[in-house]
Amino acid sequence: MRVTSYRDPETGGFAFSEEAKAKADAYVARYPEGRQASAVLWLLYLAQEQNGGWLDDAAIEYVARYLQMAPIRVHEVASFFTMFNHQPLGRHHIQVCRTTSCWLRGSDEIVAACLEETGCGRLGATSDDGLFTVSEVECLGACANAPMFQVGDRDYFEDLTPDTARAVVRALRDGKPVQPGSQSGRTSSEPPADNRRTLLAEAGQG
Ligand code: FES
C-alpha cells in the first residue's frame, strides 16, 4: 500500500470492542492486499454502531488508523454519506426524503409536520424529551411511494400526508406499534385502488 505523509490520526479514547474488531478484520479480509481502504464504509458503520449511533472525530480517525488511511480521506467519506451521523441522535431518527419525487408530492409539508409534532423545531435538532431527531436526506429509493421518510436504520413509511406523518410520530412517542410501508393502504407500489380499477377496465379485465 502506498503511504503518503499525513498527520497521525487522533483517536482519542475510541477503540473497537473485541467483537467489532473481529467483524472489522473479516470485512478487511474481503479485499486484496493493499486495498484495505475499500472496507472504509463497513468500518465506519461498525464505529457508528459502537458509538451509540453517531461518529465523532475520534471514531472517524480510529477507522483511519485501522485502515492506514489519511484522516482527511475518512472524514471525506463520513461527511459525504447521510447515513453517518455527526451528533448524538434522539431515540427515533426520522429522515425525510426531499428529493424530486418526494418534493413534488409534498415533502416540505411532511418536514413541517414532523418538526412540529416532534417538537424538534428545526432540522438536525433533537427534541427536548430526547425521543426524536428529524433530518432531511436525499432519495431513499422509494420514489413510487413518495413522499416518505425512514425511521431508524430500516423502516420506511410511505405515501405520507401531514396527518399520517403526525400519526406515526405520535405512535412512536406513545410506544405504540407502527406499521412501516404505505400509509395510504395501497399494497407495495401498486396503483391506488381507483386507478387500478380504471387500468383494469381499460385492459378489459375490470
Ligand atoms: S425521491 Fe424520495 S424516495 Fe426517491
Residues whose N, C-alpha, C, O or C-beta is under 5 A from the ligand:
A	BS01	FES	C97 T99 T100 S101 C102 C139 L140 G141 A142 C143 A146
